C-alpha cells in the first residue's frame, strides 16, 4: 500500500479467540511495516486505523 512517498506492508494471522463464559471473540494478530513514511503520517494513519477497529461506541 502506498502511503505518501512511502509504503506500508501489512501482515496478519488468525489468533486463538478470546473466550469469556459462553462468548467467543475472534482475534487477528496484525503487524505493520512502514518504509519511507515520516512519523506524522505514520501517527495519522495509526490513529485513523485504531478508530475504525474500535468496537461498540455511540
PDB file with one MODEL, atoms N, CA, C and O in Angstrom:
MODEL        1
ATOM      1  N   UNK A   1       0.853  -1.182   0.000  1.00  0.00           N
ATOM      2  CA  UNK A   1       0.000   0.000   0.000  1.00  0.00           C
ATOM      3  C   UNK A   1       0.891   1.234   0.000  1.00  0.00           C
ATOM      4  O   UNK A   1       1.819   1.327   0.803  1.00  0.00           O
ATOM      5  N   UNK A   2       0.622   2.165  -0.877  1.00  0.00           N
ATOM      6  CA  UNK A   2       1.368   3.420  -0.918  1.00  0.00           C
ATOM      7  C   UNK A   2       0.824   4.339   0.156  1.00  0.00           C
ATOM      8  O   UNK A   2      -0.386   4.416   0.368  1.00  0.00           O
ATOM      9  N   UNK A   3       1.723   5.036   0.834  1.00  0.00           N
ATOM     10  CA  UNK A   3       1.340   5.964   1.894  1.00  0.00           C
ATOM     11  C   UNK A   3       2.225   7.198   1.745  1.00  0.00           C
ATOM     12  O   UNK A   3       3.358   7.223   2.224  1.00  0.00           O
ATOM     13  N   UNK A   4       1.693   8.219   1.076  1.00  0.00           N
ATOM     14  CA  UNK A   4       2.508   9.391   0.780  1.00  0.00           C
ATOM     15  C   UNK A   4       3.637   8.981  -0.151  1.00  0.00           C
ATOM     16  O   UNK A   4       3.394   8.348  -1.179  1.00  0.00           O
ATOM     17  N   UNK A   5       4.871   9.335   0.197  1.00  0.00           N
ATOM     18  CA  UNK A   5       6.037   8.946  -0.598  1.00  0.00           C
ATOM     19  C   UNK A   5       6.582   7.591  -0.179  1.00  0.00           C
ATOM     20  O   UNK A   5       7.514   7.083  -0.802  1.00  0.00           O
ATOM     21  N   UNK A   6       6.010   6.990   0.879  1.00  0.00           N
ATOM     22  CA  UNK A   6       6.491   5.714   1.388  1.00  0.00           C
ATOM     23  C   UNK A   6       5.513   4.593   1.113  1.00  0.00           C
ATOM     24  O   UNK A   6       4.649   4.686   0.241  1.00  0.00           O
ATOM     25  N   UNK A   7       5.676   3.534   1.882  1.00  0.00           N
ATOM     26  CA  UNK A   7       4.823   2.362   1.714  1.00  0.00           C
ATOM     27  C   UNK A   7       4.516   1.733   3.070  1.00  0.00           C
ATOM     28  O   UNK A   7       5.239   1.925   4.048  1.00  0.00           O
ATOM     29  N   UNK A   8       3.439   0.988   3.094  1.00  0.00           N
ATOM     30  CA  UNK A   8       3.022   0.266   4.290  1.00  0.00           C
ATOM     31  C   UNK A   8       2.801  -1.180   3.911  1.00  0.00           C
ATOM     32  O   UNK A   8       2.073  -1.480   2.964  1.00  0.00           O
ATOM     33  N   UNK A   9       3.429  -2.075   4.650  1.00  0.00           N
ATOM     34  CA  UNK A   9       3.193  -3.506   4.474  1.00  0.00           C
ATOM     35  C   UNK A   9       2.438  -4.040   5.676  1.00  0.00           C
ATOM     36  O   UNK A   9       2.773  -3.723   6.817  1.00  0.00           O
ATOM     37  N   UNK A  10       1.425  -4.846   5.423  1.00  0.00           N
ATOM     38  CA  UNK A  10       0.635  -5.456   6.493  1.00  0.00           C
ATOM     39  C   UNK A  10       0.819  -6.960   6.458  1.00  0.00           C
ATOM     40  O   UNK A  10       0.898  -7.571   5.392  1.00  0.00           O
ATOM     41  N   UNK A  11       0.885  -7.543   7.642  1.00  0.00           N
ATOM     42  CA  UNK A  11       0.976  -8.983   7.766  1.00  0.00           C
ATOM     43  C   UNK A  11       0.030  -9.379   8.884  1.00  0.00           C
ATOM     44  O   UNK A  11       0.020  -8.725   9.927  1.00  0.00           O
ATOM     45  N   UNK A  12      -0.770 -10.432   8.706  1.00  0.00           N
ATOM     46  CA  UNK A  12      -1.699 -10.828   9.756  1.00  0.00           C
ATOM     47  C   UNK A  12      -1.814 -12.342   9.816  1.00  0.00           C
ATOM     48  O   UNK A  12      -1.516 -13.062   8.864  1.00  0.00           O
ATOM     49  N   UNK A  13      -2.260 -12.786  10.982  1.00  0.00           N
ATOM     50  CA  UNK A  13      -2.553 -14.200  11.158  1.00  0.00           C
ATOM     51  C   UNK A  13      -3.699 -14.339  12.152  1.00  0.00           C
ATOM     52  O   UNK A  13      -3.875 -13.506  13.041  1.00  0.00           O
ATOM     53  N   UNK A  14      -4.463 -15.390  11.986  1.00  0.00           N
ATOM     54  CA  UNK A  14      -5.585 -15.658  12.882  1.00  0.00           C
ATOM     55  C   UNK A  14      -5.024 -16.156  14.206  1.00  0.00           C
ATOM     56  O   UNK A  14      -4.167 -17.039  14.234  1.00  0.00           O
ATOM     57  N   UNK A  15      -5.511 -15.586  15.299  1.00  0.00           N
ATOM     58  CA  UNK A  15      -5.095 -15.990  16.641  1.00  0.00           C
ATOM     59  C   UNK A  15      -6.241 -16.740  17.311  1.00  0.00           C
ATOM     60  O   UNK A  15      -7.382 -16.709  16.849  1.00  0.00           O
ATOM     61  N   UNK A  16      -5.916 -17.403  18.394  1.00  0.00           N
ATOM     62  CA  UNK A  16      -6.952 -18.100  19.159  1.00  0.00           C
ATOM     63  C   UNK A  16      -7.969 -17.077  19.668  1.00  0.00           C
ATOM     64  O   UNK A  16      -7.593 -15.976  20.069  1.00  0.00           O
ATOM     65  N   UNK A  17      -9.239 -17.435  19.652  1.00  0.00           N
ATOM     66  CA  UNK A  17     -10.256 -16.485  20.113  1.00  0.00           C
ATOM     67  C   UNK A  17     -10.165 -16.248  21.620  1.00  0.00           C
ATOM     68  O   UNK A  17      -9.672 -17.097  22.362  1.00  0.00           O
ATOM     69  N   UNK A  18     -10.642 -15.094  22.058  1.00  0.00           N
ATOM     70  CA  UNK A  18     -10.810 -14.799  23.482  1.00  0.00           C
ATOM     71  C   UNK A  18     -12.155 -15.380  23.891  1.00  0.00           C
ATOM     72  O   UNK A  18     -13.170 -15.115  23.248  1.00  0.00           O
ATOM     73  N   UNK A  19     -12.165 -16.158  24.944  1.00  0.00           N
ATOM     74  CA  UNK A  19     -13.398 -16.775  25.402  1.00  0.00           C
ATOM     75  C   UNK A  19     -13.706 -16.274  26.806  1.00  0.00           C
ATOM     76  O   UNK A  19     -12.893 -16.395  27.722  1.00  0.00           O
ATOM     77  N   UNK A  20     -14.905 -15.707  26.951  1.00  0.00           N
ATOM     78  CA  UNK A  20     -15.379 -15.213  28.246  1.00  0.00           C
ATOM     79  C   UNK A  20     -16.746 -15.855  28.464  1.00  0.00           C
ATOM     80  O   UNK A  20     -17.740 -15.433  27.873  1.00  0.00           O
ATOM     81  N   UNK A  21     -16.790 -16.863  29.306  1.00  0.00           N
ATOM     82  CA  UNK A  21     -18.043 -17.592  29.512  1.00  0.00           C
ATOM     83  C   UNK A  21     -18.468 -18.256  28.220  1.00  0.00           C
ATOM     84  O   UNK A  21     -17.718 -19.051  27.654  1.00  0.00           O
ATOM     85  N   UNK A  22     -19.657 -17.941  27.750  1.00  0.00           N
ATOM     86  CA  UNK A  22     -20.181 -18.518  26.511  1.00  0.00           C
ATOM     87  C   UNK A  22     -19.874 -17.665  25.285  1.00  0.00           C
ATOM     88  O   UNK A  22     -20.265 -18.014  24.171  1.00  0.00           O
ATOM     89  N   UNK A  23     -19.175 -16.546  25.486  1.00  0.00           N
ATOM     90  CA  UNK A  23     -18.859 -15.628  24.380  1.00  0.00           C
ATOM     91  C   UNK A  23     -17.458 -15.926  23.857  1.00  0.00           C
ATOM     92  O   UNK A  23     -16.507 -16.035  24.630  1.00  0.00           O
ATOM     93  N   UNK A  24     -17.342 -16.056  22.540  1.00  0.00           N
ATOM     94  CA  UNK A  24     -16.051 -16.270  21.891  1.00  0.00           C
ATOM     95  C   UNK A  24     -15.803 -15.117  20.918  1.00  0.00           C
ATOM     96  O   UNK A  24     -16.587 -14.899  19.995  1.00  0.00           O
ATOM     97  N   UNK A  25     -14.713 -14.382  21.129  1.00  0.00           N
ATOM     98  CA  UNK A  25     -14.385 -13.222  20.289  1.00  0.00           C
ATOM     99  C   UNK A  25     -13.196 -13.558  19.383  1.00  0.00           C
ATOM    100  O   UNK A  25     -12.117 -13.883  19.879  1.00  0.00           O
ATOM    101  N   UNK A  26     -13.381 -13.484  18.062  1.00  0.00           N
ATOM    102  CA  UNK A  26     -12.271 -13.782  17.151  1.00  0.00           C
ATOM    103  C   UNK A  26     -11.173 -12.718  17.265  1.00  0.00           C
ATOM    104  O   UNK A  26     -11.440 -11.568  17.613  1.00  0.00           O
ATOM    105  N   UNK A  27      -9.926 -13.130  16.963  1.00  0.00           N
ATOM    106  CA  UNK A  27      -8.790 -12.198  17.025  1.00  0.00           C
ATOM    107  C   UNK A  27      -7.889 -12.363  15.812  1.00  0.00           C
ATOM    108  O   UNK A  27      -7.748 -13.456  15.265  1.00  0.00           O
ATOM    109  N   UNK A  28      -7.279 -11.247  15.401  1.00  0.00           N
ATOM    110  CA  UNK A  28      -6.232 -11.241  14.386  1.00  0.00           C
ATOM    111  C   UNK A  28      -4.998 -10.589  14.990  1.00  0.00           C
ATOM    112  O   UNK A  28      -5.103  -9.578  15.684  1.00  0.00           O
ATOM    113  N   UNK A  29      -3.836 -11.160  14.731  1.00  0.00           N
ATOM    114  CA  UNK A  29      -2.575 -10.514  15.090  1.00  0.00           C
ATOM    115  C   UNK A  29      -2.084  -9.805  13.836  1.00  0.00           C
ATOM    116  O   UNK A  29      -1.884 -10.436  12.799  1.00  0.00           O
ATOM    117  N   UNK A  30      -1.889  -8.503  13.930  1.00  0.00           N
ATOM    118  CA  UNK A  30      -1.525  -7.688  12.767  1.00  0.00           C
ATOM    119  C   UNK A  30      -0.199  -6.987  13.041  1.00  0.00           C
ATOM    120  O   UNK A  30       0.001  -6.419  14.114  1.00  0.00           O
ATOM    121  N   UNK A  31       0.706  -7.030  12.065  1.00  0.00           N
ATOM    122  CA  UNK A  31       1.956  -6.265  12.181  1.00  0.00           C
ATOM    123  C   UNK A  31       2.034  -5.293  11.009  1.00  0.00           C
ATOM    124  O   UNK A  31       1.598  -5.593   9.898  1.00  0.00           O
ATOM    125  N   UNK A  32       2.597  -4.127  11.287  1.00  0.00           N
ATOM    126  CA  UNK A  32       2.718  -3.043  10.313  1.00  0.00           C
ATOM    127  C   UNK A  32       4.191  -2.805  10.035  1.00  0.00           C
ATOM    128  O   UNK A  32       5.006  -2.805  10.957  1.00  0.00           O
ATOM    129  N   UNK A  33       4.541  -2.599   8.758  1.00  0.00           N
ATOM    130  CA  UNK A  33       5.912  -2.233   8.400  1.00  0.00           C
ATOM    131  C   UNK A  33       5.843  -0.997   7.517  1.00  0.00           C
ATOM    132  O   UNK A  33       5.401  -1.058   6.370  1.00  0.00           O
ATOM    133  N   UNK A  34       6.289   0.126   8.073  1.00  0.00           N
ATOM    134  CA  UNK A  34       6.319   1.386   7.336  1.00  0.00           C
ATOM    135  C   UNK A  34       7.711   1.562   6.737  1.00  0.00           C
ATOM    136  O   UNK A  34       8.714   1.320   7.408  1.00  0.00           O
ATOM    137  N   UNK A  35       7.770   1.980   5.486  1.00  0.00           N
ATOM    138  CA  UNK A  35       9.044   2.255   4.831  1.00  0.00           C
ATOM    139  C   UNK A  35       8.954   3.630   4.168  1.00  0.00           C
ATOM    140  O   UNK A  35       8.094   3.866   3.320  1.00  0.00           O
ATOM    141  N   UNK A  36       9.843   4.523   4.563  1.00  0.00           N
ATOM    142  CA  UNK A  36       9.875   5.847   3.961  1.00  0.00           C
ATOM    143  C   UNK A  36       8.693   6.718   4.336  1.00  0.00           C
ATOM    144  O   UNK A  36       8.304   7.602   3.573  1.00  0.00           O
ATOM    145  N   UNK A  37       8.111   6.474   5.516  1.00  0.00           N
ATOM    146  CA  UNK A  37       6.949   7.242   5.973  1.00  0.00           C
ATOM    147  C   UNK A  37       7.354   8.020   7.217  1.00  0.00           C
ATOM    148  O   UNK A  37       7.857   7.441   8.180  1.00  0.00           O
ATOM    149  N   UNK A  38       7.136   9.335   7.198  1.00  0.00           N
ATOM    150  CA  UNK A  38       7.529  10.138   8.353  1.00  0.00           C
ATOM    151  C   UNK A  38       6.607   9.874   9.549  1.00  0.00           C
ATOM    152  O   UNK A  38       5.510   9.336   9.397  1.00  0.00           O
ATOM    153  N   UNK A  39       7.072  10.260  10.733  1.00  0.00           N
ATOM    154  CA  UNK A  39       6.353   9.974  11.967  1.00  0.00           C
ATOM    155  C   UNK A  39       4.952  10.580  12.004  1.00  0.00           C
ATOM    156  O   UNK A  39       4.021   9.945  12.499  1.00  0.00           O
ATOM    157  N   UNK A  40       4.790  11.787  11.494  1.00  0.00           N
ATOM    158  CA  UNK A  40       3.483  12.445  11.499  1.00  0.00           C
ATOM    159  C   UNK A  40       2.476  11.668  10.657  1.00  0.00           C
ATOM    160  O   UNK A  40       1.342  11.460  11.088  1.00  0.00           O
ATOM    161  N   UNK A  41       2.874  11.242   9.472  1.00  0.00           N
ATOM    162  CA  UNK A  41       1.992  10.465   8.594  1.00  0.00           C
ATOM    163  C   UNK A  41       1.688   9.106   9.209  1.00  0.00           C
ATOM    164  O   UNK A  41       0.554   8.631   9.153  1.00  0.00           O
ATOM    165  N   UNK A  42       2.712   8.482   9.799  1.00  0.00           N
ATOM    166  CA  UNK A  42       2.532   7.188  10.467  1.00  0.00           C
ATOM    167  C   UNK A  42       1.518   7.307  11.605  1.00  0.00           C
ATOM    168  O   UNK A  42       0.618   6.477  11.734  1.00  0.00           O
ATOM    169  N   UNK A  43       1.672   8.335  12.418  1.00  0.00           N
ATOM    170  CA  UNK A  43       0.772   8.555  13.547  1.00  0.00           C
ATOM    171  C   UNK A  43      -0.655   8.812  13.069  1.00  0.00           C
ATOM    172  O   UNK A  43      -1.601   8.268  13.638  1.00  0.00           O
ATOM    173  N   UNK A  44      -0.821   9.631  12.033  1.00  0.00           N
ATOM    174  CA  UNK A  44      -2.156   9.923  11.493  1.00  0.00           C
ATOM    175  C   UNK A  44      -2.813   8.648  10.968  1.00  0.00           C
ATOM    176  O   UNK A  44      -4.002   8.424  11.195  1.00  0.00           O
ATOM    177  N   UNK A  45      -2.043   7.811  10.265  1.00  0.00           N
ATOM    178  CA  UNK A  45      -2.597   6.565   9.750  1.00  0.00           C
ATOM    179  C   UNK A  45      -3.034   5.653  10.897  1.00  0.00           C
ATOM    180  O   UNK A  45      -4.138   5.109  10.866  1.00  0.00           O
ATOM    181  N   UNK A  46      -2.172   5.478  11.914  1.00  0.00           N
ATOM    182  CA  UNK A  46      -2.489   4.569  13.015  1.00  0.00           C
ATOM    183  C   UNK A  46      -3.677   5.073  13.833  1.00  0.00           C
ATOM    184  O   UNK A  46      -4.480   4.270  14.309  1.00  0.00           O
ATOM    185  N   UNK A  47      -3.799   6.381  14.003  1.00  0.00           N
ATOM    186  CA  UNK A  47      -4.940   6.951  14.727  1.00  0.00           C
ATOM    187  C   UNK A  47      -6.236   6.627  13.992  1.00  0.00           C
ATOM    188  O   UNK A  47      -7.214   6.204  14.608  1.00  0.00           O
ATOM    189  N   UNK A  48      -6.243   6.823  12.692  1.00  0.00           N
ATOM    190  CA  UNK A  48      -7.442   6.516  11.886  1.00  0.00           C
ATOM    191  C   UNK A  48      -7.723   5.012  11.889  1.00  0.00           C
ATOM    192  O   UNK A  48      -8.873   4.596  12.026  1.00  0.00           O
ATOM    193  N   UNK A  49      -6.696   4.212  11.741  1.00  0.00           N
ATOM    194  CA  UNK A  49      -6.854   2.760  11.752  1.00  0.00           C
ATOM    195  C   UNK A  49      -7.442   2.292  13.083  1.00  0.00           C
ATOM    196  O   UNK A  49      -8.382   1.498  13.102  1.00  0.00           O
ATOM    197  N   UNK A  50      -6.896   2.778  14.186  1.00  0.00           N
ATOM    198  CA  UNK A  50      -7.405   2.425  15.519  1.00  0.00           C
ATOM    199  C   UNK A  50      -8.864   2.805  15.677  1.00  0.00           C
ATOM    200  O   UNK A  50      -9.644   2.045  16.249  1.00  0.00           O
ATOM    201  N   UNK A  51      -9.244   3.976  15.175  1.00  0.00           N
ATOM    202  CA  UNK A  51     -10.628   4.429  15.263  1.00  0.00           C
ATOM    203  C   UNK A  51     -11.567   3.458  14.556  1.00  0.00           C
ATOM    204  O   UNK A  51     -12.624   3.112  15.085  1.00  0.00           O
ATOM    205  N   UNK A  52     -11.180   3.018  13.360  1.00  0.00           N
ATOM    206  CA  UNK A  52     -12.026   2.099  12.599  1.00  0.00           C
ATOM    207  C   UNK A  52     -12.081   0.707  13.207  1.00  0.00           C
ATOM    208  O   UNK A  52     -13.041  -0.026  12.969  1.00  0.00           O
ATOM    209  N   UNK A  53     -11.077   0.325  13.984  1.00  0.00           N
ATOM    210  CA  UNK A  53     -11.047  -1.012  14.572  1.00  0.00           C
ATOM    211  C   UNK A  53     -11.761  -1.093  15.921  1.00  0.00           C
ATOM    212  O   UNK A  53     -11.957  -2.190  16.443  1.00  0.00           O
ATOM    213  N   UNK A  54     -12.152   0.040  16.490  1.00  0.00           N
ATOM    214  CA  UNK A  54     -12.840   0.029  17.783  1.00  0.00           C
ATOM    215  C   UNK A  54     -14.221  -0.591  17.649  1.00  0.00           C
ATOM    216  O   UNK A  54     -14.909  -0.418  16.643  1.00  0.00           O
ATOM    217  N   UNK A  55     -14.598  -1.301  18.669  1.00  0.00           N
ATOM    218  CA  UNK A  55     -15.931  -1.934  18.692  1.00  0.00           C
ATOM    219  C   UNK A  55     -16.867  -1.117  19.583  1.00  0.00           C
ATOM    220  O   UNK A  55     -16.414  -0.421  20.491  1.00  0.00           O
ATOM    221  N   UNK A  56     -18.147  -1.203  19.324  1.00  0.00           N
ATOM    222  CA  UNK A  56     -19.127  -0.538  20.180  1.00  0.00           C
ATOM    223  C   UNK A  56     -19.120   0.964  19.975  1.00  0.00           C
ATOM    224  O   UNK A  56     -19.027   1.444  18.845  1.00  0.00           O
ATOM    225  N   UNK A  57     -19.215   1.692  21.049  1.00  0.00           N
ATOM    226  CA  UNK A  57     -19.223   3.156  20.965  1.00  0.00           C
ATOM    227  C   UNK A  57     -20.621   3.686  20.728  1.00  0.00           C
ATOM    228  O   UNK A  57     -21.594   2.933  20.762  1.00  0.00           O
ATOM    229  N   UNK A  58     -20.717   4.993  20.486  1.00  0.00           N
ATOM    230  CA  UNK A  58     -22.021   5.634  20.367  1.00  0.00           C
ATOM    231  C   UNK A  58     -22.508   5.610  19.005  1.00  0.00           C
ATOM    232  O   UNK A  58     -23.598   6.111  18.730  1.00  0.00           O
TER     233      UNK A  58
ENDMDL
END
